[in-house]
């Protein structure tokens, strides 16, 4: 608790705007902080722009090559930097002002989007320059991700942090659902004069929208009062860079929650198999596929909005395992279903249960980690998330090839249930986690000792 109080008293200005003097509405506590409001506005426009851009890039690449494999390379180009720059990205988030790191990374994305606008204007017929730009965009995201995650605790008082995580998840789901639809709408607009002497259509219009959203993001983040400053003051060494891994390994709460998510998503993710269910099992075609893809997000958005009003109070660890079990059971129901509406209901329940899990794990990640290590620990979390999502789709496709889509989905759901039971026994500290607060999750008398132990491992 001492570490958090030190950080909070250094930056009091962010909590002293006039709106914070009024009692916040129930469920809206985090929005009493000016910096949190502005940062979430920035996130909305940035995610909308990024999702719209992803639609335009995919369409542009496919229109050039007409090969599905090249669409896969677009995802790979964005994903690889996260692996290549995993260690330095977390260290930089702790060594430099996190707000400045975010501004630099999104400034890089502005230049990348300008390059995409130029490609669209010139009618590019090669995909490799597009892949190069996507790799640079992925590099910016690799460094901004840990910094963004570690910045949130500086934006609100600790008592409002869980509410901030909940609203952050709701805003992400909203923008993630709306962004692709907005991108598709902009893509269909007729030829337009965007700038003097510049006429664009299709992908070019979408890229200009993304460019505007990035400039808006930079303006909002640049106006934040918070100045976290440098958290890590020691010189660069492998021990310092790897301290995030060591800290996670020595913390049962973090190791248990991160590995639980890794294996559950790895086994229970059925997203990659939805086209098979829509076409061969439910016989609903592309329209049904769209409904299936939207159902988990709708369930997650609904649950996140409910949790802003009725937040998670006590027994957080127990609730985490219950929600993981519900996720696994809903996956089994989806695998067994031959009714579109039952399948949609099962997916919505799985999305709602996963959202509770996401909020608990996101709160654990930041509150159980000392401020000076949040960047490196957030980078480790990004690795777990990326591995579970990417490998989960591969695992689903591989097992579906062996056993068929239905059996693979059912086995995956049962596997998620088994993992929930096993992890509840292997990580009793996680199961017994109660209140989501730094005081409860990170006892002050153990913090410095744990950090020193984590940093000394491997010397």
N, C-alpha and C positions, 0 to 999 in steps of 0.2 A: 504493500500500500504506500510505503514511503516513496518509492520511485515514481508512482503516479502523481502523488501530491507535489513532488518537486517539479515535474513537467507542467502541471496545471498552474502553479503559481508563477512560473516564468512567463506564461502567455495569457494573462488575465483579460486582455482587451477583447478577445473574441467572444467572451461571455457577458460583456457589459453594454451591448447595444440596447436601445430603448425597448425593443420587443421582449428582451429577456426579463424585463421588470414585471411583465404581465404574467399571470398564471397560465402556463401552456394548457391547451385543450387536451383532455385525456386521449392518449394514443398518438399525440403530435408533439411529445415532449422534446424530441431531438430538434424539431424545427424552431424551437425558441432560440437556438444558436444561429447567429447570422452566417457564420462561415459554413455551417452544415447546409443551410438553405442554398447558398450560392454553389456549393460543391455539387449538390444533387442536381441543381439546374444544369450545371456543366456536364454532369454524367449523362443526363437525359439526351442532350443534343449530341454529345459525342457518340453515344451508342446508336442513336438513330442514324447518324451519318455513317458510322462504320458498317452497320447492318445493311443500309441501302447500298453502300459501295460494294459490299460483298456480292450482292445480287448482280450489279452491273459488271463487275469483274468476271464473274462466272459466265454471264451471257456473252461478254466480249471474247473471252478465251474460247468458248465453245463455237462461237461464230467464225473464229479464225481457223480452228483445227478440226472441228466436228468429231472430237475424240473424247470419250468419257474419262479416259486416263488423265488427260490434261487438266480436267477439273480437279482430280485428286491432287495433282501437283500444286494447285493454288493453295489448298489447305496445308500441304507439306511445307511450302515456302513460308507460310505464316507461323507454322508450328516449330520448325527447326531452330530458329533463334532462341526460343525459350529453353531448349536443351543446351545449346552452345554457350549461352550467356547466363546460365543459372547461377553460378557462384558469384561472378562479378556484379550481377544485377542486385542481389540481396545486400552485398557489401556496400555498394554505392548508395543504396537507400538508407543505410545506417551511417555512412560516413559523410554524406552531404545533406543539405537542406532538402527534405523530401518534396516540398513544394517546387523548388527550383528544378529538381530532377524531372518532375512531371512536366513542367513547362518546356524544358529542353526536348524531352521525348516527343511531345505533341507538336513542337516546332518542327522536328524532323518529319513528322507525318504531314504537315502542311506542304513541305517541299515535295514529298512523295505524291501527294494528291495533285499538286500542280503538274508533276510529270505525267500522271494518268490523264489529266485534262489535255495535255499536249499530244499524248498518244491517240486519244479519241479524236482530236481535231485533225490530226494528220492522217487518220485512217490506217493505223498500224496493222501490218499483216504478219507480224512475228510475235510470239508469246514470250520469248526469253527476256526481253526488256520488262515486260509486265511482271514476270517472276522475280526479277531483280528488285523491282520496286516493292513487291509484296514482302520480300525478304527484309528490306529496310523497314517497312511498316511493322513486321513482326519483331524486329530488333527494338524498335521504339516501345512496343508493347511489353517486350520482355523486361525492359528496365523500368517502365512506368508502373507495371503491375504491382511489384513488391512495395514501391514507394507509395502508390495510391492506397493499398491495403493498410500500410503502416501509418498513413496520415490521418485516417478516420478517427482514431482515439484522441487526436489533438483538437478535433473540431467540436466535441461535445463533452460535458462533464461525465464522469464515469457512471453516475447513476442513470444516465440517459443512453449509455452506449448500446445496450441490447435493443432499445427502440431504434437507434440509428442503424444498426445492422439489419433489423427487420424492414425498415423503410428502404434501405439500400437494396435489399433483395427484391422488394416489390417494384421499385423503380426499374431495376434491371429487367425483370420479367416483362413489364409493360413496354419498355423500349425494345426489348428483344423480339417481342411479338409484332410491334408496330413497324419496326425498321424495315424488314424485308418487304412488307406490303407497301410501304411508302416508296421504297426503291423501285418496285415493280410499277407503281403508278407514275413516278417521274420518268421512268424509262419509256413509257408509252406516249409522252407528250410530243407534240409536233415540233418540227424544226424551230429553234428559238435563237434570237440574237441576245446572247448573254452579256457580251462586252462589245464595245465599238469595234467593228470589223471582224467579229468572231461569231460564227453561227454554229451551234451545236445541237445535237439530237441524241436520244438514247443514252448511252453510257456517259457521254460528255455532260449532259444536264445533271445526271446523278452525281458525278464527280464535283461539279460546281456546288451542289447542295452540300456535299461532304466537306468541301473546302470552307464554306460559310459556317458550318457547324463547328469545325475545328477552330476557326478564328474566334467564334463566340465562346468556346470552351476556354481558350487561352485568356480571353478577357476576364471571364468569371474567376478562373483560378488565380490569375494575377491580382485580382482585387481582394483575395483573402487576407485577413489580418494575421492569421497564424504564421509564425516563423519558427518552425521546430528547431532549426539550426543543426549542428553536427552532433549526432548521438554517440558515434564511435570515435574516440580520441586517440587510440593507439595506432602505431604504424602498421602498414600492410604486411601481413604474413599469412601463411597457409592456416595457422591455428585460428587467426581472427576470421578469415574467410569461411572456414569450415565450422565455426562455432555454432551456426544455426543447426547444422546436422547433429552435432554433438548434444546441443541443448534438447532437441526433439527426442533423441535417443535416451537421454537421461530423465525425460519427463513422461511418466505414464499417461497423463492426461492427453498430451499432444500426440505421442506415438500411438496411443490407442485410437484416438479420434481420426487421425490422418490415415492410418492403416485400415481402419474400419471402412472408411469411405472408399479407399482404393479397392478393396476386395469385393465390397458389395456392388459397386458400380461395374467392376470387372465381370462379375457373375450375373448380375441382375439387369443389366442394361439391354432392353429390347428395341431400342430406337432404330438400330441398323436393320432390323428385320421387318419393320413396319410395311415396306412395299410388298413383301411376300404375304403378310397377313391381309393387307387390303385387296390384293389381287387374287390370291389362291384360296384363302380361307373365308374371308368375309364377303368377297365378291362385290366390292364397292367401288373399285377403280380409283382414279386420281382424286376425285372429290372426297372419297372416304379416307384416302391417305392424308390429305390435308387436315381433315378432322382429327385423325389419330395423332398427327404430329402436334396439333394445337392443344389436345386434351391435357397432357401433363403440365404445360405452361399455364393453362387456365386454372387448374387445380392449385398450382404453386402460387399464382398471383392471388387467388381467393384466400388461401391460407395465410399468406403474408399480410394481407389487409386485415384479416381477423386478429392476427397476433399483434398488430399495432394497437388494437383496442383491448385485447385480453392477452397481455404479454406472459412469457414464460417466467414463473416465479421461482418455485423450489423444485427439487428432484430433477434437475436438468439432465443428469446422466441416465437416470431411469427412463425419462421421456425419450432420450436419444435412442436407446435400445428398442423401446416399444415402437418408435416410428420406423426404425430400420426393419423390424419384423413385419410391420404393416406393409412397407414397401415390397418386401419379398413375397408376402401373401398376395398382394395386388398383382404382382408380376405373374404369379401362378394362375390367378383367375383370368388374366388377360390371355395367357397361353392356352387355357382350356376353352375360352369363349368362342362361340360361333355366331354371336349376336353383336352387331355394330354398337348398339347402345350399352350393352354390358361391357364391351371392350373399352368404350369411351369412359364409362364410369370407373373401371378398374385403373385406367391410365390417369384419370383425374385424381383418384385417391392416392396413387403412387406419387404423383407430383406434389400433392399436399403434404404427404408424409415426408417426402424428401426435403421440402422447404423447411419444415420444422428442424430436421436434421442439419440442414445448411446453416440455419440461424444459430443453433446451439454450437456447432463446430466453429463457425466464424467468430462467435463470442469467446469461446475457449481459446482460439488461436491468438487473439489479441490480448485478452485479459490475463492469460496464464503466462504471457511472455513479457520480460522486462522491456521498457521502451527502447533501450539502446540495441536490442537484438531483433526487433519486430521486422525489419526489412529482410534479414537473412532467414528468419523463420518463415516469413511469408513466401520467400522464394522456394523454400523446401515444400511448402504447401502447394505452390504452383506446379512443382514437379509431380506431386502425388495426383493432383487433379488432371493434369495433362496426360499422365500415364494411364489413369483409370479410364478417361474418355476415349483416347486413341486406341489403347489395347482392348478396351471393352468392346468397341465396334469390331475389331479384328477377331476377338474371341467369339462373339456372337455369330459372325459370318462363318468361322471355322466349324463351330459345333453344329450350326444349322446345316452345313455341307455334310457333316457326318451323320447326324441323327434326324434332320428335318427341323423346320422352324418351330413347330409346336413343341416337340420334345426338348429342343435346346432351350426354349424360353421357360418351360416348366422346371427343367433341371437348374437353370440359372436362378429362378426365384427360390427354389428349395435350397440352393447353395447360399443365397443371401440370408435366408433364415438360419442356416447352420452357422454362418459366420457371426451373426448377431449373438447366438447362444454361446459360441466359443469365446468371442471377445468379451462378453459379460463376465466370463470366468477368468480369462487371462488378464484382464485389466480391471480389477475391483475398484481402483481409485477412480476410474472413469465412471463406473457404474454408480458409485456413491457420490459423485459430484452433485452438489446441491444448488446453491445460489450462484448465479452468473455475476460475479464481481471479482475484482482483482484481489480483494482482501480474502475472499473464500478460496479462490483458485491458486493464488500465488502468495503464500504466507511470507511476510516481509523478512522473518528471521532466516528463511531458507533461500531467498532470492539471490543474494550476492554469492553465497556459498555454491549454489547450483550453477550460477553463471561461471564462476571460477573453475569449478570442476569440469564443466563442458569445454571451456577454453583450454584447459590443461591436458585434455585427452589427446594423445597422439604426439605430445612433445617429446 
